[in-house]
Amino acid sequence: MIYTGSCSCKKVSVQAILEKEITLLKPRLCDCQYCQSLEQPSALISDKELITIIDTPKNNLVMKTNGSGQATFYHCKKCDQLIAVGALIDGELRGAVNSCLFTNTLQFKPPEFIQPYRLTAEEKIQRWSLIWGKLEIKNNT
């Protein structure tokens, strides 16, 4: 199944490809300072089988890091909404996507709060390798 969404200004669109119903995934809401300081909400969803394709005009994504600097947070340059978070794991870009990008068409369960900043750097990579799917970024001209 293919699910589509976009940031609030519609400059960045996403496709999420998953064999099962995406609304079965439980959004996770990080309670760290970075995530809580975002102007627009974000609750990340992921699954090892989820493929997320970010489609955006060239140079429209802003990449930020936080905490341990292991993950990259992808934001829309225009509206600053968090699109996804990702990291290179075993040579492949893997990540989680903001469920709020799909809320116009999908209803997710209430998010659960997580505290990844309490994990060591090794524990983070280990956890992400178990729960993050493939992340692709397409830059259009």
C-alpha positions in Angstrom: 0.0 0.0 0.0 1.2 3.5 -0.7 0.3 6.4 1.6 0.9 10.0 0.7 1.4 13.1 2.8 3.1 16.5 2.8 4.4 19.3 5.0 2.0 22.1 5.9 3.3 24.4 3.0 3.1 21.5 0.5 6.7 22.0 -0.7 7.8 18.5 0.5 5.7 15.4 -0.1 6.2 11.9 1.1 5.2 8.5 0.1 5.2 5.7 2.6 5.1 2.2 1.2 4.1 -0.6 3.6 2.4 -4.0 3.1 0.3 -3.6 6.2 -2.1 -0.9 7.3 0.1 2.1 8.3 -2.3 3.2 11.0 -1.4 0.1 12.9 2.0 1.7 13.6 2.1 3.6 16.9 3.5 7.1 16.6 6.3 7.9 19.0 6.7 11.3 20.5 10.2 12.2 21.9 10.2 14.3 25.0 13.7 15.8 24.5 14.2 19.6 24.3 14.8 19.5 20.6 11.6 17.7 19.7 9.5 19.6 22.2 10.8 22.9 20.9 9.5 22.3 17.3 6.8 24.8 16.4 4.8 22.1 14.6 4.1 18.7 16.2 5.8 15.6 15.2 5.1 12.0 16.2 7.4 9.6 14.3 6.3 6.3 12.8 8.6 3.5 11.6 8.7 -0.1 10.7 11.6 -2.2 9.5 9.5 -2.9 6.3 8.4 0.7 5.8 9.9 2.6 2.8 9.7 6.3 3.0 10.4 8.5 -0.1 10.8 12.2 0.5 10.1 14.2 -2.7 11.2 17.8 -2.6 12.5 20.6 -4.8 16.3 20.7 -4.9 17.8 22.5 -1.8 14.4 22.6 0.0 15.4 20.3 2.9 17.2 21.6 5.9 19.2 19.0 7.8 19.8 19.4 11.5 21.4 17.2 14.1 20.7 17.0 17.8 22.0 15.3 21.0 24.6 12.7 20.0 24.7 13.9 16.4 24.1 10.3 15.1 20.8 11.1 13.4 19.8 13.7 10.9 16.5 15.6 11.1 15.1 16.6 7.8 12.9 19.8 7.8 11.1 21.7 5.1 13.1 24.8 4.4 10.0 26.9 3.9 7.7 25.9 6.8 10.3 24.2 9.0 8.1 21.2 9.6 10.0 18.0 10.6 9.7 15.5 7.7 11.7 12.6 8.9 14.7 11.5 10.9 17.4 9.2 9.5 20.8 7.7 9.9 23.2 5.6 7.9 22.9 2.1 9.3 25.0 -0.7 7.8 25.6 1.6 4.7 21.9 2.3 4.1 19.9 5.4 4.9 17.2 4.3 7.4 14.7 6.4 9.3 11.3 7.3 10.6 8.7 9.6 9.2 6.5 12.3 10.9 3.0 10.8 11.1 1.6 14.4 11.2 2.3 14.6 7.5 -0.5 12.1 6.9 -3.1 13.4 9.3 -5.3 14.9 6.7 -6.1 11.5 5.4 -5.2 9.0 8.2 -6.1 8.6 11.8 -3.3 7.3 14.0 -3.4 6.0 17.5 -2.4 8.5 20.3 1.4 8.7 20.4 3.5 7.1 23.1 6.3 9.1 24.7 9.9 7.9 24.3 13.2 9.0 25.7 15.9 8.0 23.3 18.4 10.5 24.8 18.7 8.0 27.8 20.2 5.4 25.4 23.9 5.2 24.7 25.1 5.8 21.2 25.4 2.1 20.6 22.0 1.4 22.0 20.5 4.0 19.7 22.0 2.4 16.6 20.9 -1.0 17.7 17.4 0.1 18.4 17.1 2.1 15.1 18.4 -0.9 13.1 15.4 -2.9 14.5 12.6 -0.4 14.0 13.6 2.0 11.2 12.9 1.3 7.5 14.4 2.5 4.3 14.6 6.3 3.7 15.0 7.8 0.2 15.3 11.4 -0.7 14.4 12.6 -4.2 15.5 16.1 -5.1 13.6 17.5 -8.1 14.8 20.5 -10.1 
